[in-house]
Each structure stands twice: as C-alpha cells, then as structure tokens.
Amino acid sequence: MPNASSRRRLLGPLLVLLLAAAVVVYPLLGLSGYLLSSGVLILNYALMATGWNFVGGFTGYISLGHAAYWGLGAYSTALLINRLEMPPFLALLVGALIVAIIAIPVGIAALRVRGASFVIVTIAFVMIMLLVFQSWGDFTGGSGGLMVPRAFDVMRTQHHQIFFYIYAGALVVALLVWWMIDRSRFGMGLKAIREDEDKAQSLGVPTFVAKLVVFVWSAFFTAVAGGLYALWFGDLDPVFQFSILMGAYMVLMALLGGVRELFGPVLGAVVVGVAIEFFKLQFPDTQFHLVATGLLLAVVVLFMPEGAIPKARELLGRFGPEHSSIREESAKELAERREREAAAQGTTAERSPQ
C-alpha cells in the first residue's frame, strides 16, 4: 500500500490527467453555442492570467496595465491580416513577436521602479495605448473598432470548438514554459527577486536583466491571448481591448488560484470566468458583476492571500499523518515503545522502598 507521501505525489499527475480529459471532452458534449463560447472565453482568461503570472508570480511585481499587451496582440494580428493580407495564424505569431519587442523598451522604463510606482507606470501605458488606438482612426479604425476576417469558413458551433482546442494548446505551451522557468536556475534568481530584490542583487543575481526577460515572456503570451481573441471574436473595440478592468481581472485570477502555483491562474480563471458569466446572466442590465468581482478580490486578499491552491493544500495537510492526533504505528515502533515502557517500569521498581 502506498503511504501518504506517495499518495500526495500521485495526486498532482492524476488531477492534471482529469483536467486534460475535461478539456478534450467539453466541446464534444453537444453544448449550446453560448456554453461553448463561454468555455472559449474562460480559456482566454486562463491564458491571459498565466501570461500575467510570468511577472507577478516570479518577481512579485503587480501590473494592472497588462491589458495593453492583450490589446496590442489583438490589434497587431488584425492589422497584419487587414493591411498586409497575412495568413491568420502567421499574423498571430508575428503580432505576438512585435508586442514582445515593444515590451522591451517599456520594461526598461517600468522596471526601474517598484511597488506603487510600477503599478502607476503600467496603468499609464495602457491608457496611452487606449488614446492612440482611439485617435488613430485612419490606421486602427478609431472608436469604431476593427473587423477581423474569420480564420475558418465553418458553422458557428464548429468555430467555437476549433478555437477552444487552439486556446487549450496555447495554454499548455504557456504553462510548460512557466514550469520550465520555475525549475531552472534562472527561475531561482527570479524567486530570489520576489523575496528580497536587494539581497538577491547583493548575491550576484542580475536582477534587472532577469526581470526584463520574464517581462517580455509575459507580454508575449498575453499578446498571444489577444491575437487569438481577435481571430475568434472578429470584432475589436479599443475601449474593451485596452481596459484597465481586464488587467484587474488578470490580477484577481492569478491571486485567487495562487501566483506561486503552476495552475493557480487557471483555477482563478475558471472561478472568475464562471462568476462573471453567471452575474451577467442574472443581472443583465446592471454592472453587478463588477461589484461581485470587487467583493471576490477582497475575500481573496483577506482570507486567502497566498491563493486557493496553497490554502487547500494547507487544509488537507492537517489531516495527514504528521498532523493527526491519531497516527498509525508500525510493528517496530510498537515493540520499541513497549521496551521503553518496560525499562521505565523496571527502573521505578528498583527505586521504590522495600
């Protein structure tokens, strides 16, 4: 029989297999177009939040302006298709690379400051992008937005199914890259920055370069999510694409699941995505979903500051053998305990008065 430690090691791969099976089966259940599109939207959230988590999870820098890279990824893909007639998925890749290049000078400027100053710089950047894409009507479509030709000439339901799997594949790639960084020497340096940047620098970690590299990776995967959204949804609006609210969603999703966890942003995206869609259906003519999102963020910060996955692990650990008041005892431990008790009784008998 496997011991408790072995069972815990097997639990992770088992959950991953169950998650993979759920992703594969979901589009094949004959669901309505709304449920399929909601699934695609949740995977979009998961990819966005995972992209954000390259910065937030590894370095501890909180960016509220990551919607800038999501919007730039969407518009870059659309403009490459509309202006240069580039094939859709080539435009997606080239657009994400362009956004990664743009992120280099932005990162050089933003990463020189920390804390609240960094947050303000990220918000300023997304606001600048919103004004540029609203005002530059001849090139970007301005406030009227931009239409993107459909990548596949199929029925609407099949369109959702195809993009569900494409989003899932992109998410797997992002998670794999995050996992590889997390277990690398480079990742150790990033986590040292997260814990104490000054001390990490004094120990020889090239803090600025490390932060810049992971910042560019973050922008790239967030841009991929934006480009896929452009190809899937087909209608871009600068107010929506460059919304600070979307950046806040990324932060909430990552914090909810756990920024130090591989699947933390994915879990957060599922919870927040389902909650947003539910409240939009229940209160369609109000902005109650924003109130609910704010309350959820407050609950996470107050009661689960490390995220849901670490909290669940902590709760489950309390029922393990090392934390239980009743522990299984092996035959060897039982024999040793009885020998100690017999020796103690013998010593007491010798010392007692005759």
ZATOR-865457 format. One line per field, with one value per residue: residue number from 1; residue in three letters; x, y, z of N, C-alpha, C in turn. Coordinates in steps of 0.02 Angstrom, whole numbers, always signed. Atoms other than C-alpha are relative to their C-alpha. Example, Ala and Ser with C-alpha at 12.3 -4.5 7.8 and 13.67 -1.06 7.14 Angstrom:
<atoms>
pos = [1	2];
code = [ala	ser];
n_u = [+45	-42];
n_v = [-59	-59];
n_w = [+0	-3];
ca_u = [+615	+684];
ca_v = [-225	-53];
ca_w = [+390	+357];
c_u = [+45	-39];
c_v = [+60	+55];
c_w = [+0	+37];
</atoms>
This chain:
<atoms>
pos = [1	2	3	4	5	6	7	8	9	10	11	12	13	14	15	16	17	18	19	20	21	22	23	24	25	26	27	28	29	30	31	32	33	34	35	36	37	38	39	40	41	42	43	44	45	46	47	48	49	50	51	52	53	54	55	56	57	58	59	60	61	62	63	64	65	66	67	68	69	70	71	72	73	74	75	76	77	78	79	80	81	82	83	84	85	86	87	88	89	90	91	92	93	94	95	96	97	98	99	100	101	102	103	104	105	106	107	108	109	110	111	112	113	114	115	116	117	118	119	120	121	122	123	124	125	126	127	128	129	130	131	132	133	134	135	136	137	138	139	140	141	142	143	144	145	146	147	148	149	150	151	152	153	154	155	156	157	158	159	160	161	162	163	164	165	166	167	168	169	170	171	172	173	174	175	176	177	178	179	180	181	182	183	184	185	186	187	188	189	190	191	192	193	194	195	196	197	198	199	200	201	202	203	204	205	206	207	208	209	210	211	212	213	214	215	216	217	218	219	220	221	222	223	224	225	226	227	228	229	230	231	232	233	234	235	236	237	238	239	240	241	242	243	244	245	246	247	248	249	250	251	252	253	254	255	256	257	258	259	260	261	262	263	264	265	266	267	268	269	270	271	272	273	274	275	276	277	278	279	280	281	282	283	284	285	286	287	288	289	290	291	292	293	294	295	296	297	298	299	300	301	302	303	304	305	306	307	308	309	310	311	312	313	314	315	316	317	318	319	320	321	322	323	324	325	326	327	328	329	330	331	332	333	334	335	336	337	338	339	340	341	342	343	344	345	346	347	348	349	350	351	352	353	354];
code = [met	pro	asn	ala	ser	ser	arg	arg	arg	leu	leu	gly	pro	leu	leu	val	leu	leu	leu	ala	ala	ala	val	val	val	tyr	pro	leu	leu	gly	leu	ser	gly	tyr	leu	leu	ser	ser	gly	val	leu	ile	leu	asn	tyr	ala	leu	met	ala	thr	gly	trp	asn	phe	val	gly	gly	phe	thr	gly	tyr	ile	ser	leu	gly	his	ala	ala	tyr	trp	gly	leu	gly	ala	tyr	ser	thr	ala	leu	leu	ile	asn	arg	leu	glu	met	pro	pro	phe	leu	ala	leu	leu	val	gly	ala	leu	ile	val	ala	ile	ile	ala	ile	pro	val	gly	ile	ala	ala	leu	arg	val	arg	gly	ala	ser	phe	val	ile	val	thr	ile	ala	phe	val	met	ile	met	leu	leu	val	phe	gln	ser	trp	gly	asp	phe	thr	gly	gly	ser	gly	gly	leu	met	val	pro	arg	ala	phe	asp	val	met	arg	thr	gln	his	his	gln	ile	phe	phe	tyr	ile	tyr	ala	gly	ala	leu	val	val	ala	leu	leu	val	trp	trp	met	ile	asp	arg	ser	arg	phe	gly	met	gly	leu	lys	ala	ile	arg	glu	asp	glu	asp	lys	ala	gln	ser	leu	gly	val	pro	thr	phe	val	ala	lys	leu	val	val	phe	val	trp	ser	ala	phe	phe	thr	ala	val	ala	gly	gly	leu	tyr	ala	leu	trp	phe	gly	asp	leu	asp	pro	val	phe	gln	phe	ser	ile	leu	met	gly	ala	tyr	met	val	leu	met	ala	leu	leu	gly	gly	val	arg	glu	leu	phe	gly	pro	val	leu	gly	ala	val	val	val	gly	val	ala	ile	glu	phe	phe	lys	leu	gln	phe	pro	asp	thr	gln	phe	his	leu	val	ala	thr	gly	leu	leu	leu	ala	val	val	val	leu	phe	met	pro	glu	gly	ala	ile	pro	lys	ala	arg	glu	leu	leu	gly	arg	phe	gly	pro	glu	his	ser	ser	ile	arg	glu	glu	ser	ala	lys	glu	leu	ala	glu	arg	arg	glu	arg	glu	ala	ala	ala	gln	gly	thr	thr	ala	glu	arg	ser	pro	gln];
n_u = [+42	-40	+9	+33	-43	+6	+67	-2	-38	+40	+60	-11	+9	+68	+41	-17	+33	+72	+10	-10	+57	+57	-10	+11	+69	+49	+32	+33	+60	+60	+23	+25	-51	-19	-44	-64	-34	-21	-61	-55	-16	-35	-68	-33	-19	-53	-62	-19	-23	-64	-49	-14	-34	-72	-27	+25	-18	-72	-35	+40	+20	+71	+16	+71	+6	-17	+48	-33	-30	+56	+27	-49	-1	+61	-3	-55	+23	+51	-29	-42	+46	+38	-43	-51	+30	-39	+41	+22	-41	-65	+10	+2	-68	-38	+27	-23	-71	-4	+17	-57	-52	+24	-5	-69	-11	+48	-26	-59	+23	+44	-31	-47	+35	+32	+59	+54	-24	+4	+72	+21	-29	+37	+66	-12	-14	+62	+40	-30	+19	+71	+6	-30	+41	+62	-11	-31	+55	-17	-39	+26	+73	+23	+51	+45	-26	-30	+26	-51	+30	+0	-56	+27	+66	+40	+57	-18	-16	-66	-48	-15	-36	-69	-38	-7	-60	-59	-15	-26	-69	-42	-5	-47	-67	-16	-11	-63	-55	+0	-26	-72	-33	+7	-47	-66	-41	+28	+59	-22	-19	+61	+34	-40	+21	+66	-5	-39	-38	-66	-44	-16	-51	-63	-26	-24	+53	+10	+71	+35	+4	+47	+67	+17	+12	+65	+50	+11	+38	+68	+33	+9	+57	+61	+15	+28	+70	+35	+5	+50	+66	+17	+18	+61	+58	+6	+21	-42	+20	-57	+20	+0	-65	-48	+37	-34	+38	-26	-62	+18	+22	-60	-29	+47	-2	-63	+0	+50	-26	-66	-48	-60	+21	+4	+70	+36	+39	+52	+55	+30	+37	+63	+45	+19	+37	+68	+35	+17	+54	+60	+30	+25	+64	+50	+12	-26	+5	-36	-72	-9	-57	-59	+3	-17	-72	-34	+8	-42	-69	-8	-1	-65	-53	+8	+3	-43	-50	-45	+39	+42	-36	-37	+46	+27	-54	-8	+56	-7	-58	+18	+27	-53	-27	-44	+39	+55	-12	+0	-45	-13	-63	-26	-17	-65	+10	+37	-45	-47	+36	+12	-64	-13	+46	-21	-61	+19	+32	-52	-37	+43	+4	-63	-6	+53	-24	+18];
n_v = [-60	-62	-41	-64	-41	+25	-19	-71	-8	+25	-41	-52	+26	+23	-59	-27	+43	-14	-65	+8	+37	-46	-47	+36	+23	-55	-22	+56	+18	-24	-58	-57	-47	-44	+35	+8	-65	-14	+40	-34	-61	+19	+18	-64	-27	+42	-15	-68	+0	+36	-47	-50	+31	+2	-56	-2	+59	+9	-58	-36	-65	+1	-43	-8	-23	+52	-1	-32	+51	+38	-41	-5	+64	+4	-48	+18	+56	-25	-45	+39	+35	-48	-44	+37	+62	+55	+56	-16	+24	-32	-67	+7	+9	-61	-52	+11	-17	-73	-23	+16	-50	-63	+7	-10	-68	-13	+32	-36	-60	+16	+43	-39	-20	+56	-13	-42	-36	+47	+6	-61	+1	+48	-29	-54	+29	+24	-59	-29	+43	-13	-64	+7	+41	-36	-61	+14	+33	+21	+61	+50	+1	-47	+22	+47	+68	+32	+66	+50	+56	+64	+44	+63	-7	+54	-22	-35	+48	+29	-55	-1	+62	-4	-47	+28	+42	-42	-34	+49	+14	-57	+0	+53	-26	-51	+34	+38	-48	-23	+56	+7	-56	+10	+51	-16	-46	-66	-6	-10	-71	-39	+8	-38	-70	-6	+1	-59	-19	-28	+54	+40	-36	+4	+68	+9	+11	-58	-11	-39	+41	+54	-28	-20	+60	+30	-49	+10	+62	-15	-38	+44	+46	-40	-20	+59	+3	-53	+18	+53	-31	-35	+50	+34	-44	-34	-70	-31	-66	-22	-9	+67	+33	-34	-15	+13	+53	+64	+11	+17	+70	+43	+1	+37	+71	+29	-1	+47	+68	+3	-23	+42	+65	+8	-1	-51	-44	+38	+8	-66	-18	+39	-27	-69	+2	+26	-49	-57	+19	+11	-63	-35	+30	-15	-72	-22	-73	-34	+14	+37	+46	-37	+0	+68	+10	-36	+37	+60	-22	-15	+64	+32	-36	+5	+67	+46	-43	+41	+32	+57	+64	+8	+7	+68	+44	-8	+33	+72	+22	+8	+67	+48	+35	-41	-49	+32	+19	+74	+19	+71	+18	+62	+52	-15	-56	+26	+40	-46	-37	+45	+10	-60	+0	+52	-24	-53	+33	+34	-52	-24	+53	+2	-58	-2	+26	+69];
n_w = [+0	-1	-60	+13	+42	+68	+25	+17	+62	+55	+7	+50	+69	+10	+11	+67	+50	-2	+31	+72	+26	+0	+55	+63	+6	-6	+62	+33	-39	+33	-38	+39	+22	-56	-46	+34	+2	-69	-10	+35	-37	-62	+20	+14	-66	-29	+35	-21	-69	-1	+27	-53	-57	+12	-37	-68	-39	-9	-28	-49	+26	+17	+57	+14	+68	+48	+56	+57	+42	+27	+53	+55	+35	+41	+55	+45	+42	+46	+49	+46	+45	+42	+39	+38	+23	-26	-25	-69	-56	+7	-28	-72	-25	+13	-43	-68	-1	+2	-67	-43	+15	-30	-73	-23	-27	-54	-59	-22	-36	-57	-51	-40	-61	-33	-40	+27	+59	+56	+17	+35	+68	+42	+15	+48	+66	+31	+17	+61	+56	+13	+35	+67	+45	+10	+39	+65	+35	+68	+0	-47	-1	-50	-47	+34	-5	+58	+14	+19	+38	-34	+20	+25	+31	-29	-39	-61	-53	+16	-10	-71	-17	+25	-40	-67	+0	+14	-63	-47	+20	-18	-73	-18	+15	-50	-64	+5	-5	-71	-40	+13	-33	-72	-23	+26	-39	+14	-42	-69	-6	+0	-65	-48	+9	-30	-73	-23	+59	-17	-22	+60	+39	-37	+8	+69	+48	+44	-12	+51	+61	-12	+0	+68	+40	-17	+21	+72	+6	-22	+52	+58	-8	-5	+69	+34	-21	+35	+70	+7	-9	+62	+50	-21	-7	+65	-5	-51	-24	-41	-70	-31	+5	-44	-61	-64	-33	+23	-38	-69	+2	+2	-67	-43	+16	-24	-72	-26	+2	-31	+49	-1	+22	+73	+21	-37	+44	+35	-47	-9	+61	+1	-51	+17	+63	-13	-41	+43	+45	-40	-21	+59	+18	-52	-4	+66	+12	-53	-5	-63	+5	-23	-73	-23	+11	-53	-62	+4	-11	-71	-36	+13	-34	-73	-28	+37	+33	+41	+53	-18	+2	-63	-56	+2	-19	-72	-34	+9	-38	-71	-10	+14	-59	-41	-35	-34	-70	-1	+54	+6	-31	+28	-49	-29	-46	-57	-42	-33	-52	-56	-35	-39	-57	-47	-33	-47	-57	-38	-37	-54	-50	-37	-42	-52	-65	-15];
ca_u = [+0	+70	+100	+26	+177	+165	-22	+10	+140	+17	-124	-47	-25	-197	-278	-184	-249	-426	-410	-343	-485	-614	-539	-543	-721	-804	-829	-896	-1042	-1163	-1174	-1260	-1164	-1169	-1089	-956	-916	-909	-782	-675	-686	-631	-481	-442	-444	-334	-204	-206	-186	-47	+42	+24	+90	+262	+288	+176	+217	+404	+451	+306	+281	+95	+46	-129	-92	-64	-220	-105	-16	-180	-249	-88	-87	-266	-238	-69	-146	-295	-190	-68	-216	-311	-164	-37	-156	-51	-118	-213	-101	+59	-9	-44	+136	+213	+97	+145	+330	+302	+219	+366	+485	+378	+384	+574	+585	+426	+504	+668	+572	+444	+557	+669	+536	+447	+287	+153	+263	+272	+82	+58	+177	+83	-85	-13	+46	-124	-208	-85	-123	-310	-292	-179	-293	-448	-372	-279	-437	-359	-250	-335	-518	-528	-676	-773	-661	-592	-664	-558	-598	-642	-498	-611	-762	-867	-1028	-1030	-1030	-882	-794	-807	-749	-594	-542	-575	-440	-323	-336	-307	-150	-82	-118	-22	+129	+122	+108	+254	+366	+315	+352	+524	+570	+508	+627	+777	+922	+850	+686	+779	+851	+678	+606	+751	+700	+522	+576	+707	+769	+909	+978	+966	+1066	+1197	+1214	+1254	+1084	+1069	+904	+862	+902	+806	+654	+660	+671	+522	+427	+448	+390	+238	+197	+218	+94	-30	-18	-50	-211	-258	-219	-322	-465	-458	-465	-605	-718	-681	-732	-610	-655	-512	-612	-630	-460	-366	-474	-394	-534	-464	-294	-377	-460	-289	-225	-381	-373	-190	-211	-365	-281	-107	+29	+164	+67	+76	-113	-158	-207	-304	-408	-435	-490	-619	-692	-691	-748	-896	-941	-936	-1046	-1168	-1192	-1208	-1349	-1435	-1416	-1401	-1448	-1332	-1147	-1171	-1038	-910	-970	-959	-784	-729	-801	-713	-548	-575	-611	-453	-342	-415	-435	-327	-179	-74	-217	-342	-221	-99	-247	-322	-152	-137	-310	-279	-110	-194	-272	-107	-12	+111	-31	-155	-175	-204	-60	-35	+105	+217	+260	+439	+384	+261	+397	+518	+384	+344	+530	+545	+391	+456	+626	+543	+436	+589	+682	+535	+526	+711	+695	+538	+568	+568];
ca_v = [+0	+173	+285	+459	+543	+432	+466	+653	+636	+539	+663	+801	+699	+624	+795	+852	+700	+734	+916	+867	+742	+876	+997	+866	+810	+980	+1035	+861	+862	+940	+1102	+1261	+1396	+1505	+1373	+1338	+1522	+1538	+1396	+1485	+1646	+1558	+1483	+1659	+1718	+1572	+1611	+1797	+1762	+1636	+1764	+1894	+1769	+1765	+1937	+1930	+1754	+1756	+1934	+1994	+2148	+2186	+2254	+2324	+2375	+2207	+2234	+2341	+2185	+2091	+2235	+2257	+2071	+2081	+2238	+2181	+2019	+2110	+2243	+2117	+2022	+2175	+2282	+2152	+2007	+1893	+1717	+1722	+1614	+1683	+1855	+1794	+1738	+1891	+2005	+1925	+1944	+2128	+2153	+2065	+2186	+2335	+2266	+2283	+2474	+2479	+2356	+2451	+2606	+2523	+2400	+2538	+2575	+2463	+2449	+2582	+2674	+2518	+2499	+2680	+2660	+2506	+2595	+2746	+2634	+2553	+2724	+2789	+2639	+2670	+2852	+2806	+2672	+2779	+2930	+2849	+2813	+2802	+2657	+2570	+2608	+2726	+2717	+2621	+2471	+2347	+2193	+2035	+1906	+1734	+1610	+1460	+1451	+1340	+1347	+1450	+1298	+1219	+1388	+1388	+1206	+1238	+1390	+1301	+1174	+1308	+1407	+1249	+1210	+1386	+1374	+1210	+1292	+1440	+1325	+1219	+1372	+1435	+1262	+1254	+1427	+1383	+1235	+1321	+1418	+1571	+1540	+1528	+1701	+1769	+1698	+1774	+1942	+1911	+1876	+2015	+2104	+2200	+2044	+1948	+2084	+2081	+1893	+1918	+1894	+2006	+2072	+2199	+2083	+1940	+2049	+2114	+1940	+1874	+2035	+2006	+1825	+1889	+2014	+1881	+1756	+1893	+1953	+1776	+1776	+1942	+1882	+1725	+1832	+1937	+1782	+1705	+1853	+1952	+2124	+2236	+2389	+2494	+2533	+2347	+2288	+2418	+2411	+2428	+2314	+2174	+2198	+2192	+2027	+1953	+2002	+1934	+1768	+1740	+1792	+1684	+1524	+1566	+1663	+1539	+1391	+1324	+1300	+1445	+1567	+1428	+1391	+1577	+1600	+1461	+1532	+1715	+1674	+1570	+1703	+1844	+1750	+1699	+1876	+1945	+1822	+1856	+2045	+2087	+2271	+2313	+2316	+2198	+2081	+2219	+2231	+2042	+2042	+2175	+2077	+1920	+2013	+2075	+1897	+1831	+1966	+1949	+1761	+1679	+1796	+1651	+1587	+1445	+1305	+1338	+1358	+1192	+1108	+1178	+1115	+942	+933	+949	+778	+696	+576	+709	+823	+696	+662	+476	+405	+230	+141	+10	-155	-100	+65	-32	-153	-10	+85	-69	-96	+84	+67	-97	-19	+130	+17	-84	+73	+130	-38	-33	+140	+103	+70	-113];
ca_w = [+0	-43	+105	+124	+44	-110	-124	-121	-259	-366	-336	-443	-604	-578	-566	-723	-819	-760	-812	-983	-1007	-960	-1087	-1225	-1189	-1156	-1338	-1384	-1261	-1384	-1285	-1343	-1434	-1278	-1167	-1298	-1317	-1127	-1124	-1253	-1153	-993	-1084	-1147	-966	-914	-1048	-1004	-818	-849	-958	-819	-693	-777	-699	-547	-493	-518	-470	-362	-472	-488	-659	-681	-860	-941	-1046	-1154	-1217	-1238	-1341	-1440	-1480	-1543	-1648	-1716	-1777	-1854	-1940	-2013	-2087	-2150	-2210	-2267	-2304	-2197	-2157	-1991	-1882	-1956	-1914	-1738	-1712	-1794	-1696	-1531	-1575	-1617	-1447	-1362	-1449	-1394	-1216	-1210	-1201	-1096	-975	-970	-915	-799	-708	-642	-511	-387	-288	-316	-441	-552	-543	-596	-744	-806	-792	-885	-1027	-1055	-1051	-1182	-1293	-1274	-1328	-1475	-1544	-1518	-1604	-1749	-1845	-2019	-1967	-1819	-1854	-1707	-1590	-1721	-1696	-1819	-1901	-1924	-2060	-1995	-1997	-2035	-2151	-2038	-1940	-1779	-1663	-1754	-1748	-1558	-1547	-1653	-1553	-1389	-1435	-1506	-1345	-1244	-1345	-1321	-1134	-1123	-1206	-1086	-934	-997	-1017	-842	-769	-853	-789	-614	-605	-684	-610	-694	-601	-436	-467	-507	-347	-251	-326	-269	-89	-71	-226	-141	-59	-224	-311	-174	-201	-385	-466	-622	-560	-695	-841	-761	-732	-911	-987	-891	-926	-1113	-1096	-1002	-1138	-1273	-1201	-1155	-1336	-1399	-1297	-1377	-1553	-1530	-1465	-1623	-1734	-1631	-1593	-1751	-1687	-1593	-1489	-1415	-1256	-1222	-1283	-1180	-1024	-852	-791	-898	-816	-645	-695	-734	-562	-475	-566	-526	-344	-321	-377	-312	-401	-350	-420	-598	-610	-495	-635	-724	-570	-542	-723	-708	-546	-601	-779	-720	-590	-719	-842	-705	-640	-816	-848	-681	-688	-874	-862	-717	-676	-529	-597	-561	-380	-362	-435	-311	-166	-226	-232	-54	+7	-77	-4	+172	+190	+56	+24	-45	-155	-155	-202	-57	+60	+5	+23	+199	+248	+175	+262	+431	+404	+357	+473	+529	+586	+653	+838	+798	+697	+629	+721	+639	+724	+750	+831	+942	+1002	+1038	+1135	+1241	+1278	+1336	+1446	+1522	+1557	+1638	+1747	+1798	+1848	+1951	+2040	+2086	+2158	+2262	+2451	+2508];
c_u = [+44	-14	-30	+42	-5	-68	-2	+38	-40	-61	+8	-7	-71	-47	+14	-34	-75	-17	+6	-60	-62	+5	-15	-74	-49	-32	-41	-65	-65	-31	-25	+58	+23	+49	+68	+39	+24	+63	+60	+22	+38	+72	+40	+23	+59	+68	+25	+30	+66	+56	+18	+43	+75	+33	-22	+22	+74	+34	-39	-21	-73	-14	-75	-11	+16	-51	+30	+29	-53	-30	+47	+5	-60	+5	+57	-21	-50	+30	+44	-43	-32	+45	+48	-26	+41	-46	-14	+49	+73	-3	-2	+70	+42	-24	+24	+75	+10	-15	+57	+56	-19	+9	+71	+12	-50	+26	+62	-19	-38	+35	+54	-32	-36	-65	-53	+22	-3	-73	-23	+27	-38	-69	+8	+10	-65	-45	+27	-21	-74	-9	+27	-47	-70	+8	+25	-49	+18	+35	-32	-76	-29	-51	-49	+24	+26	-28	+57	-34	+5	+55	-25	-71	-43	-59	+23	+21	+68	+56	+21	+41	+73	+41	+6	+64	+63	+21	+30	+72	+48	+11	+50	+72	+22	+15	+66	+59	+5	+31	+75	+39	+0	+52	+72	+39	-24	-61	+18	+20	-61	-36	+39	-18	-68	+4	+36	+46	+69	+49	+20	+54	+68	+33	+21	-53	-8	-73	-36	-8	-50	-72	-22	-16	-68	-57	-17	-38	-73	-39	-15	-62	-66	-22	-28	-74	-40	-8	-51	-71	-22	-23	-66	-61	-12	-19	+38	-25	+56	-18	+1	+69	+51	-33	+41	-36	+25	+67	-13	-25	+59	+30	-44	+5	+64	+2	-47	+27	+66	+54	+63	-15	-6	-72	-41	-41	-56	-61	-35	-41	-66	-50	-25	-41	-71	-41	-22	-59	-66	-34	-24	-67	-55	-18	+24	+1	+37	+75	+15	+59	+65	+2	+20	+74	+41	-4	+43	+73	+13	+5	+67	+55	-4	+10	+45	+55	+49	-37	-36	+38	+43	-45	-29	+54	+12	-55	+5	+58	-15	-27	+51	+27	+41	-39	-57	+18	+0	+41	+9	+70	+24	+17	+66	-6	-37	+46	+48	-35	-11	+64	+15	-45	+21	+62	-16	-33	+50	+40	-39	-3	+63	+5	-52	+26	-25	-43];
c_v = [+63	+40	+68	+45	-21	+19	+73	+13	-22	+45	+53	-24	-24	+58	+31	-42	+12	+66	-4	-36	+45	+49	-34	-15	+58	+20	-55	-20	+24	+60	+55	+45	+46	-34	-13	+65	+20	-40	+30	+62	-15	-21	+63	+32	-38	+15	+70	+0	-37	+44	+53	-30	-10	+58	-3	-57	-6	+59	+37	+69	-4	+51	+2	+22	-52	-7	+34	-52	-46	+38	+7	-65	-7	+46	-16	-56	+25	+44	-36	-38	+50	+42	-37	-66	-62	-57	+9	-22	+21	+70	-2	-5	+63	+57	-7	+16	+76	+29	-14	+50	+68	-2	+12	+71	+18	-29	+36	+62	-19	-36	+36	+23	-61	+22	+41	+37	-45	-8	+60	+2	-47	+26	+56	-27	-23	+58	+34	-41	+11	+64	-4	-37	+29	+58	-14	-37	-26	-68	-55	-6	+45	-29	-48	-72	-27	-70	-46	-56	-65	-45	-65	+12	-59	+30	+29	-49	-31	+52	+3	-62	+3	+47	-22	-42	+40	+37	-48	-17	+56	+4	-52	+23	+51	-32	-38	+47	+26	-54	-8	+57	-11	-48	+12	+44	+72	+13	+10	+73	+45	-3	+34	+75	+11	+5	+62	+20	+27	-55	-44	+34	-3	-69	-15	-15	+62	+20	+35	-41	-56	+24	+17	-61	-30	+48	-7	-65	+11	+36	-44	-44	+38	+24	-58	-7	+53	-15	-54	+28	+36	-49	-34	+46	+41	+73	+32	+70	+25	+9	-66	-31	+31	+23	-17	-56	-68	-16	-19	-72	-47	-7	-41	-75	-33	-2	-52	-71	-8	+17	-43	-71	-3	+8	+52	+46	-37	-9	+67	+21	-37	+30	+69	+1	-24	+51	+60	-17	-11	+66	+42	-27	+19	+74	+33	+75	+40	-15	-39	-47	+35	+2	-68	-14	+36	-34	-63	+17	+14	-64	-34	+33	-10	-71	-50	+39	-39	-35	-62	-65	-8	-8	-70	-50	+2	-37	-76	-27	-10	-69	-54	-31	+45	+53	-30	-19	-76	-23	-76	-16	-67	-50	+14	+56	-24	-39	+45	+38	-45	-13	+60	+2	-52	+22	+53	-29	-35	+49	+25	-50	-3	+57	+1	-31	-72	-2];
c_w = [+0	+62	-20	-46	-73	-30	-19	-64	-60	-13	-54	-71	-14	-14	-69	-54	-1	-33	-76	-32	-4	-58	-67	-11	-5	-66	-34	+35	-31	+35	-48	-20	+56	+47	-32	-2	+70	+17	-33	+38	+64	-17	-19	+65	+29	-33	+18	+70	+7	-28	+51	+54	-12	+38	+73	+43	+14	+35	+54	-23	-25	-55	-9	-73	-52	-57	-61	-47	-31	-59	-59	-39	-46	-61	-49	-47	-53	-55	-50	-50	-48	-45	-45	-27	+20	+23	+74	+54	-6	+28	+76	+30	-9	+45	+72	+6	-1	+69	+48	-10	+31	+76	+26	+24	+55	+66	+28	+40	+64	+56	+40	+65	+28	+33	-36	-63	-62	-22	-39	-71	-45	-18	-52	-70	-34	-19	-63	-61	-18	-40	-71	-47	-10	-50	-71	-45	-69	-2	+43	+0	+53	+47	-31	+1	-65	-7	-24	-38	+39	-28	-31	-27	+22	+37	+67	+56	-12	+11	+74	+20	-21	+44	+73	+3	-15	+63	+50	-16	+18	+75	+24	-12	+53	+68	-1	+7	+73	+44	-9	+34	+76	+27	-24	+48	-9	+44	+73	+12	+1	+67	+56	-5	+34	+77	+27	-57	+16	+21	-60	-42	+34	-5	-72	-51	-45	-1	-57	-64	+9	-2	-72	-43	+15	-16	-73	-13	+19	-54	-61	+8	+10	-69	-40	+18	-37	-74	-13	+9	-63	-54	+18	-2	-63	+1	+58	+15	+47	+74	+37	+0	+47	+65	+62	+37	-21	+35	+72	+3	+1	+70	+47	-12	+27	+76	+29	+0	+37	-50	-2	-24	-76	-24	+38	-45	-38	+45	+11	-60	-4	+50	-20	-65	+8	+39	-43	-45	+38	+19	-60	-22	+51	+3	-65	-10	+53	-6	+63	-3	+22	+76	+27	-8	+54	+67	+1	+11	+73	+41	-9	+40	+76	+26	-36	-36	-43	-57	+24	+2	+62	+61	+4	+21	+76	+39	-5	+42	+73	+15	-16	+64	+45	+40	+41	+71	+7	-60	-1	+25	-29	+55	+35	+52	+63	+47	+37	+56	+61	+39	+44	+62	+52	+38	+51	+62	+45	+42	+59	+56	+42	+49	+57	+65	+12	+63];
</atoms>
